[in-house]
Structures are given as C-alpha cells and as structure tokens.
Amino acid sequence: MLTKRPATIKSIHDIKLSCENRTPLSSREAPEFREYFNKIWKELDIYV
C-alpha cells in the first residue's frame, strides 16, 4: 500500500489464497479473502 504523493510504501501485504482455480470470482470465495479485505480496507483512508 502506498501513501499519498509523493508516494512512499506504507505497508506490504503478501496475499496467499487457498483457491486452486484462481479466477477473480473463485478468489473471493477463499476463506481468507475476507480477512485480507478487512485488513487492507482499514488501512485505507481518504488521504491515501
């Protein structure tokens, strides 16, 4: 995740999903998807 301009690295997230067939829709069904989504969403704000 990057900060506002001039951008610097705010955080790095290694995303590893358990889906075998990695299509965008199947990835959303992975059990850990919601955890990643919530963690990243909390880091976002209107100034990023």
N, CA, C and O atoms as a CHARMM CRD file, in Angstrom:
* protein
*
  192
    1    1 MET  N      0.84600  -1.14700   0.00000 PROA 1      0.00000
    2    1 MET  CA     0.00000   0.00000   0.00000 PROA 1      0.00000
    3    1 MET  C      0.90300   1.22400   0.00000 PROA 1      0.00000
    4    1 MET  O      1.93300   1.25500   0.67400 PROA 1      0.00000
    5    2 LEU  N      0.50100   2.23200  -0.76600 PROA 2      0.00000
    6    2 LEU  CA     1.28200   3.45700  -0.87500 PROA 2      0.00000
    7    2 LEU  C      0.58600   4.61300  -0.16800 PROA 2      0.00000
    8    2 LEU  O     -0.63300   4.60600   0.00500 PROA 2      0.00000
    9    3 THR  N      1.37000   5.59900   0.23700 PROA 3      0.00000
   10    3 THR  CA     0.82500   6.81000   0.83100 PROA 3      0.00000
   11    3 THR  C      0.47600   7.79600  -0.27800 PROA 3      0.00000
   12    3 THR  O      0.65500   7.50900  -1.46100 PROA 3      0.00000
   13    4 LYS  N     -0.02600   8.96000   0.12400 PROA 4      0.00000
   14    4 LYS  CA    -0.33400   9.98600  -0.87600 PROA 4      0.00000
   15    4 LYS  C      0.96400  10.51000  -1.48400 PROA 4      0.00000
   16    4 LYS  O      2.05200  10.18300  -1.00900 PROA 4      0.00000
   17    5 ARG  N      0.85200  11.31000  -2.51900 PROA 5      0.00000
   18    5 ARG  CA     2.02400  11.82400  -3.23700 PROA 5      0.00000
   19    5 ARG  C      2.83200  12.75500  -2.37600 PROA 5      0.00000
   20    5 ARG  O      2.25000  13.52300  -1.61000 PROA 5      0.00000
   21    6 PRO  N      4.12700  12.72700  -2.46100 PROA 6      0.00000
   22    6 PRO  CA     4.93000  11.74300  -3.18900 PROA 6      0.00000
   23    6 PRO  C      4.83800  10.39600  -2.47300 PROA 6      0.00000
   24    6 PRO  O      5.09300  10.30100  -1.27200 PROA 6      0.00000
   25    7 ALA  N      4.48500   9.39600  -3.19800 PROA 7      0.00000
   26    7 ALA  CA     4.18300   8.08900  -2.61600 PROA 7      0.00000
   27    7 ALA  C      5.39800   7.43900  -1.98300 PROA 7      0.00000
   28    7 ALA  O      6.50300   7.44900  -2.52500 PROA 7      0.00000
   29    8 THR  N      5.14500   6.87700  -0.81700 PROA 8      0.00000
   30    8 THR  CA     6.11500   6.01900  -0.14600 PROA 8      0.00000
   31    8 THR  C      5.37400   4.74600   0.24800 PROA 8      0.00000
   32    8 THR  O      4.14400   4.72500   0.30200 PROA 8      0.00000
   33    9 ILE  N      6.11200   3.71500   0.51400 PROA 9      0.00000
   34    9 ILE  CA     5.49400   2.44400   0.88500 PROA 9      0.00000
   35    9 ILE  C      4.95900   2.55900   2.30700 PROA 9      0.00000
   36    9 ILE  O      5.69700   2.85100   3.24800 PROA 9      0.00000
   37   10 LYS  N      3.66700   2.32300   2.43600 PROA 10     0.00000
   38   10 LYS  CA     3.01300   2.35700   3.74900 PROA 10     0.00000
   39   10 LYS  C      3.03400   0.96700   4.36900 PROA 10     0.00000
   40   10 LYS  O      3.32400   0.81900   5.55600 PROA 10     0.00000
   41   11 SER  N      2.72600  -0.05700   3.56900 PROA 11     0.00000
   42   11 SER  CA     2.74700  -1.43000   4.05100 PROA 11     0.00000
   43   11 SER  C      2.78300  -2.39200   2.86500 PROA 11     0.00000
   44   11 SER  O      2.44500  -2.03600   1.73600 PROA 11     0.00000
   45   12 ILE  N      3.19800  -3.60600   3.15500 PROA 12     0.00000
   46   12 ILE  CA     3.24700  -4.65900   2.14700 PROA 12     0.00000
   47   12 ILE  C      2.42400  -5.82900   2.66300 PROA 12     0.00000
   48   12 ILE  O      2.57700  -6.25000   3.80900 PROA 12     0.00000
   49   13 HSD  N      1.55400  -6.34900   1.81100 PROA 13     0.00000
   50   13 HSD  CA     0.70500  -7.47200   2.18400 PROA 13     0.00000
   51   13 HSD  C      0.99300  -8.63200   1.23900 PROA 13     0.00000
   52   13 HSD  O      0.81100  -8.50800   0.02800 PROA 13     0.00000
   53   14 ASP  N      1.43600  -9.74500   1.78300 PROA 14     0.00000
   54   14 ASP  CA     1.62000 -10.96200   1.00000 PROA 14     0.00000
   55   14 ASP  C      0.29400 -11.70300   1.00600 PROA 14     0.00000
   56   14 ASP  O     -0.15100 -12.19700   2.04200 PROA 14     0.00000
   57   15 ILE  N     -0.32900 -11.77600  -0.15600 PROA 15     0.00000
   58   15 ILE  CA    -1.63900 -12.40100  -0.26700 PROA 15     0.00000
   59   15 ILE  C     -1.47400 -13.83200  -0.75500 PROA 15     0.00000
   60   15 ILE  O     -0.93400 -14.07000  -1.83600 PROA 15     0.00000
   61   16 LYS  N     -1.93900 -14.77500   0.04100 PROA 16     0.00000
   62   16 LYS  CA    -1.88300 -16.18700  -0.32600 PROA 16     0.00000
   63   16 LYS  C     -3.27400 -16.76800  -0.11900 PROA 16     0.00000
   64   16 LYS  O     -3.74300 -16.90600   1.01000 PROA 16     0.00000
   65   17 LEU  N     -3.92000 -17.10400  -1.22000 PROA 17     0.00000
   66   17 LEU  CA    -5.26100 -17.66100  -1.16700 PROA 17     0.00000
   67   17 LEU  C     -5.21900 -19.15900  -1.41600 PROA 17     0.00000
   68   17 LEU  O     -4.35600 -19.66000  -2.13800 PROA 17     0.00000
   69   18 SER  N     -6.14900 -19.85700  -0.81500 PROA 18     0.00000
   70   18 SER  CA    -6.15800 -21.31600  -0.91200 PROA 18     0.00000
   71   18 SER  C     -6.89100 -21.84200  -2.14400 PROA 18     0.00000
   72   18 SER  O     -6.98600 -23.05700  -2.31900 PROA 18     0.00000
   73   19 CYS  N     -7.39900 -20.98300  -2.98200 PROA 19     0.00000
   74   19 CYS  CA    -8.14200 -21.41600  -4.17700 PROA 19     0.00000
   75   19 CYS  C     -7.19600 -22.07600  -5.17900 PROA 19     0.00000
   76   19 CYS  O     -6.09000 -21.59600  -5.42600 PROA 19     0.00000
   77   20 GLU  N     -7.65400 -23.17500  -5.74100 PROA 20     0.00000
   78   20 GLU  CA    -6.85300 -23.84600  -6.76300 PROA 20     0.00000
   79   20 GLU  C     -7.04800 -23.18900  -8.12300 PROA 20     0.00000
   80   20 GLU  O     -6.07100 -22.92400  -8.82400 PROA 20     0.00000
   81   21 ASN  N     -8.27400 -22.92700  -8.50100 PROA 21     0.00000
   82   21 ASN  CA    -8.56600 -22.26400  -9.77300 PROA 21     0.00000
   83   21 ASN  C     -8.66400 -20.77100  -9.51700 PROA 21     0.00000
   84   21 ASN  O     -9.71300 -20.27900  -9.10100 PROA 21     0.00000
   85   22 ARG  N     -7.61400 -20.06800  -9.75500 PROA 22     0.00000
   86   22 ARG  CA    -7.54200 -18.65900  -9.38700 PROA 22     0.00000
   87   22 ARG  C     -8.18500 -17.73800 -10.40400 PROA 22     0.00000
   88   22 ARG  O     -7.49500 -17.09200 -11.19300 PROA 22     0.00000
   89   23 THR  N     -9.46700 -17.68200 -10.38400 PROA 23     0.00000
   90   23 THR  CA   -10.17400 -16.66300 -11.14300 PROA 23     0.00000
   91   23 THR  C    -10.58700 -15.60200 -10.12900 PROA 23     0.00000
   92   23 THR  O    -10.64300 -15.89400  -8.93500 PROA 23     0.00000
   93   24 PRO  N    -10.87400 -14.39600 -10.56400 PROA 24     0.00000
   94   24 PRO  CA   -11.28500 -13.36700  -9.60300 PROA 24     0.00000
   95   24 PRO  C    -12.48000 -13.78600  -8.73900 PROA 24     0.00000
   96   24 PRO  O    -12.51600 -13.49800  -7.54200 PROA 24     0.00000
   97   25 LEU  N    -13.43700 -14.45500  -9.33600 PROA 25     0.00000
   98   25 LEU  CA   -14.61100 -14.86200  -8.55500 PROA 25     0.00000
   99   25 LEU  C    -14.29400 -15.97200  -7.56300 PROA 25     0.00000
  100   25 LEU  O    -14.77900 -15.94500  -6.43200 PROA 25     0.00000
  101   26 SER  N    -13.49400 -16.94100  -7.96700 PROA 26     0.00000
  102   26 SER  CA   -13.16100 -18.02300  -7.04300 PROA 26     0.00000
  103   26 SER  C    -12.26100 -17.52200  -5.91300 PROA 26     0.00000
  104   26 SER  O    -12.32500 -18.04500  -4.80100 PROA 26     0.00000
  105   27 SER  N    -11.44400 -16.54100  -6.17600 PROA 27     0.00000
  106   27 SER  CA   -10.58900 -15.98400  -5.13700 PROA 27     0.00000
  107   27 SER  C    -11.41000 -15.33300  -4.03200 PROA 27     0.00000
  108   27 SER  O    -11.03300 -15.38700  -2.86100 PROA 27     0.00000
  109   28 ARG  N    -12.51400 -14.72600  -4.39400 PROA 28     0.00000
  110   28 ARG  CA   -13.38200 -14.09400  -3.39700 PROA 28     0.00000
  111   28 ARG  C    -14.04400 -15.11200  -2.48600 PROA 28     0.00000
  112   28 ARG  O    -14.49800 -14.76400  -1.39600 PROA 28     0.00000
  113   29 GLU  N    -14.10400 -16.35400  -2.91400 PROA 29     0.00000
  114   29 GLU  CA   -14.71300 -17.40300  -2.10300 PROA 29     0.00000
  115   29 GLU  C    -13.72300 -18.08300  -1.16500 PROA 29     0.00000
  116   29 GLU  O    -14.12200 -18.91600  -0.35000 PROA 29     0.00000
  117   30 ALA  N    -12.45700 -17.74800  -1.26400 PROA 30     0.00000
  118   30 ALA  CA   -11.44800 -18.33500  -0.38300 PROA 30     0.00000
  119   30 ALA  C    -11.72500 -17.88700   1.05700 PROA 30     0.00000
  120   30 ALA  O    -12.10500 -16.73900   1.28300 PROA 30     0.00000
  121   31 PRO  N    -11.53900 -18.77900   2.02200 PROA 31     0.00000
  122   31 PRO  CA   -11.84800 -18.44300   3.41300 PROA 31     0.00000
  123   31 PRO  C    -11.05500 -17.23900   3.94300 PROA 31     0.00000
  124   31 PRO  O    -11.55700 -16.49100   4.78200 PROA 31     0.00000
  125   32 GLU  N     -9.84400 -17.05400   3.46800 PROA 32     0.00000
  126   32 GLU  CA    -9.00800 -15.97400   3.99500 PROA 32     0.00000
  127   32 GLU  C     -9.22600 -14.63900   3.27400 PROA 32     0.00000
  128   32 GLU  O     -8.66600 -13.62000   3.67800 PROA 32     0.00000
  129   33 PHE  N    -10.02900 -14.64000   2.22200 PROA 33     0.00000
  130   33 PHE  CA   -10.25300 -13.40800   1.46100 PROA 33     0.00000
  131   33 PHE  C    -10.81600 -12.30300   2.33700 PROA 33     0.00000
  132   33 PHE  O    -10.32400 -11.17600   2.28200 PROA 33     0.00000
  133   34 ARG  N    -11.81700 -12.58600   3.13300 PROA 34     0.00000
  134   34 ARG  CA   -12.46600 -11.58500   3.99300 PROA 34     0.00000
  135   34 ARG  C    -11.46300 -10.97700   4.97600 PROA 34     0.00000
  136   34 ARG  O    -11.50800  -9.77800   5.24900 PROA 34     0.00000
  137   35 GLU  N    -10.57200 -11.79400   5.49900 PROA 35     0.00000
  138   35 GLU  CA    -9.55500 -11.29900   6.43100 PROA 35     0.00000
  139   35 GLU  C     -8.62100 -10.30300   5.74500 PROA 35     0.00000
  140   35 GLU  O     -8.34200  -9.23500   6.29100 PROA 35     0.00000
  141   36 TYR  N     -8.13700 -10.64800   4.55000 PROA 36     0.00000
  142   36 TYR  CA    -7.29200  -9.72000   3.79300 PROA 36     0.00000
  143   36 TYR  C     -8.04800  -8.44700   3.45200 PROA 36     0.00000
  144   36 TYR  O     -7.51900  -7.34600   3.60200 PROA 36     0.00000
  145   37 PHE  N     -9.27600  -8.59600   2.99500 PROA 37     0.00000
  146   37 PHE  CA   -10.09700  -7.45800   2.60300 PROA 37     0.00000
  147   37 PHE  C    -10.26000  -6.48500   3.77400 PROA 37     0.00000
  148   37 PHE  O    -10.04700  -5.28300   3.61400 PROA 37     0.00000
  149   38 ASN  N    -10.63100  -6.99300   4.93600 PROA 38     0.00000
  150   38 ASN  CA   -10.84000  -6.12900   6.10100 PROA 38     0.00000
  151   38 ASN  C     -9.55200  -5.46000   6.55600 PROA 38     0.00000
  152   38 ASN  O     -9.55700  -4.28300   6.91700 PROA 38     0.00000
  153   39 LYS  N     -8.47000  -6.18700   6.54300 PROA 39     0.00000
  154   39 LYS  CA    -7.18200  -5.63600   6.98200 PROA 39     0.00000
  155   39 LYS  C     -6.74200  -4.48000   6.07800 PROA 39     0.00000
  156   39 LYS  O     -6.31800  -3.43200   6.56500 PROA 39     0.00000
  157   40 ILE  N     -6.84300  -4.67600   4.77400 PROA 40     0.00000
  158   40 ILE  CA    -6.42700  -3.64000   3.81900 PROA 40     0.00000
  159   40 ILE  C     -7.40700  -2.47300   3.84000 PROA 40     0.00000
  160   40 ILE  O     -6.98600  -1.31800   3.78300 PROA 40     0.00000
  161   41 TRP  N     -8.68900  -2.74800   3.91800 PROA 41     0.00000
  162   41 TRP  CA    -9.69900  -1.68500   3.92500 PROA 41     0.00000
  163   41 TRP  C     -9.50200  -0.75100   5.12000 PROA 41     0.00000
  164   41 TRP  O     -9.68600   0.46000   4.99500 PROA 41     0.00000
  165   42 LYS  N     -9.13000  -1.30300   6.27700 PROA 42     0.00000
  166   42 LYS  CA    -8.90300  -0.48300   7.47700 PROA 42     0.00000
  167   42 LYS  C     -7.71300   0.45800   7.30000 PROA 42     0.00000
  168   42 LYS  O     -7.68100   1.53400   7.89700 PROA 42     0.00000
  169   43 GLU  N     -6.74300   0.06400   6.48900 PROA 43     0.00000
  170   43 GLU  CA    -5.56800   0.90900   6.26400 PROA 43     0.00000
  171   43 GLU  C     -5.85600   2.06400   5.29500 PROA 43     0.00000
  172   43 GLU  O     -5.14400   3.06800   5.28700 PROA 43     0.00000
  173   44 LEU  N     -6.89400   1.91200   4.49000 PROA 44     0.00000
  174   44 LEU  CA    -7.23500   2.96100   3.54700 PROA 44     0.00000
  175   44 LEU  C     -7.90500   4.12400   4.26600 PROA 44     0.00000
  176   44 LEU  O     -8.67900   3.92700   5.20300 PROA 44     0.00000
  177   45 ASP  N     -7.60800   5.30800   3.82800 PROA 45     0.00000
  178   45 ASP  CA    -8.33200   6.46900   4.30500 PROA 45     0.00000
  179   45 ASP  C     -8.41500   7.46400   3.16800 PROA 45     0.00000
  180   45 ASP  O     -7.86600   7.21000   2.09600 PROA 45     0.00000
  181   46 ILE  N     -9.06100   8.55200   3.35800 PROA 46     0.00000
  182   46 ILE  CA    -9.28000   9.48700   2.24800 PROA 46     0.00000
  183   46 ILE  C     -8.00300  10.17000   1.79900 PROA 46     0.00000
  184   46 ILE  O     -7.98400  10.80700   0.74600 PROA 46     0.00000
  185   47 TYR  N     -6.93000  10.04900   2.58000 PROA 47     0.00000
  186   47 TYR  CA    -5.68100  10.72200   2.24600 PROA 47     0.00000
  187   47 TYR  C     -4.66800   9.81800   1.55700 PROA 47     0.00000
  188   47 TYR  O     -3.56800  10.26700   1.23700 PROA 47     0.00000
  189   48 VAL  N     -5.01100   8.55900   1.32100 PROA 48     0.00000
  190   48 VAL  CA    -4.05200   7.62400   0.68600 PROA 48     0.00000
  191   48 VAL  C     -4.03700   7.84100  -0.79100 PROA 48     0.00000
  192   48 VAL  O     -3.30200   7.16100  -1.50700 PROA 48     0.00000
